[in-house]
Amino acid sequence: QKEVEQDPGPLSVPEGAIVSLNCTYSNSAFQYFMWYRQYSRKGPELLMYTYSSGNKEDGRFTAQVDKSSKYISLFIRDSQPSDSATYLCASMKQNAGNMLTFGGGTRLMVKP
Amino acid sequence: GAVVSQHPSRVICKSGTSVKIECRSLDFQATTMFWYRQFPKQSLMLMATSNEGSKATYEQGVEKDKFLINHASLTLSTLTVTSAHPEDSSFYICSARDSGGGTGNTIYFGEGSWLTVV
């Protein structure tokens, strides 16, 4: 079993929809949680960064972490075609040399 | 946000030659950088952790003599693919931790380098 699991998709939604992307993890030592967006043939771009449980909002993006259920979510409101990309969740332990553990990525397609 | 620059973005080399890829943190110092490899439609696979002023730490199954890593300064790490073969063709991505300021453990990625070995 991978430490961070993510549905590969693809997830196809119409423009304007609310998108919910999810990951589960198995290692309770993970303390930091990130979401990255990766366009085709480009490096990952940091979208959201959270520490421990809770919500964090930035524009159309909201990240949620529920450590009790080991569940990580990213919500995208008013989705746009430009949001079409692969979304990677990542987790990191405290004092672990900053090594990220990635999910496999979910490919999102927002259709106009 | 913080910027990590990779160069070259694309490179084609002949089988048997060596290729160097640079990773620079442009507006912060990075004592630790990471090198990943990504195959099409797959997630990132960590190859090695690059530590400034010391030897890199390689993941299991990654040949350290083939993938040479040098982290000569707080803003530069290089990955050299030696005696490249077509199976080394891949997307190589570096990342760096911004160890200063309020971002704490935030890790930023470079744009990636496409290597094609012919």
Contacts between the chains, C-beta under 8 A, distances in Angstrom:
chain1	res1	chain2	res2	distance
A	32	B	105	5.6
A	34	B	106	7.9
A	34	B	107	7.3
A	36	B	109	7.2
A	41	B	91	7.3
A	41	B	112	7.4
A	41	B	114	7.1
A	42	B	111	6.0
A	42	B	112	6.3
A	43	B	4	7.8
A	43	B	6	7.2
A	43	B	93	5.1
A	43	B	109	4.3
A	43	B	110	5.1
A	43	B	111	4.5
A	43	B	112	4.2
A	44	B	44	7.3
A	44	B	93	7.3
A	44	B	95	8.0
A	44	B	109	4.5
A	45	B	109	7.2
A	46	B	1	6.9
A	46	B	106	6.6
A	46	B	107	7.4
A	46	B	108	6.0
A	46	B	109	7.5
A	49	B	103	7.5
A	49	B	106	5.5
A	88	B	43	6.5
A	88	B	44	7.4
A	92	B	105	6.5
A	92	B	107	7.8
A	97	B	32	6.8
A	97	B	49	6.4
A	98	B	32	5.7
A	98	B	34	7.8
A	98	B	97	4.6
A	98	B	105	6.0
A	98	B	107	6.3
A	99	B	34	7.3
A	99	B	46	7.0
A	99	B	49	6.8
A	100	B	34	7.6
A	100	B	46	7.7
A	100	B	95	7.6
A	100	B	107	6.1
A	102	B	43	5.0
A	102	B	44	5.4
A	103	B	43	6.8
A	104	B	42	7.3
A	104	B	43	4.6
A	105	B	43	5.1
A	107	B	41	8.0
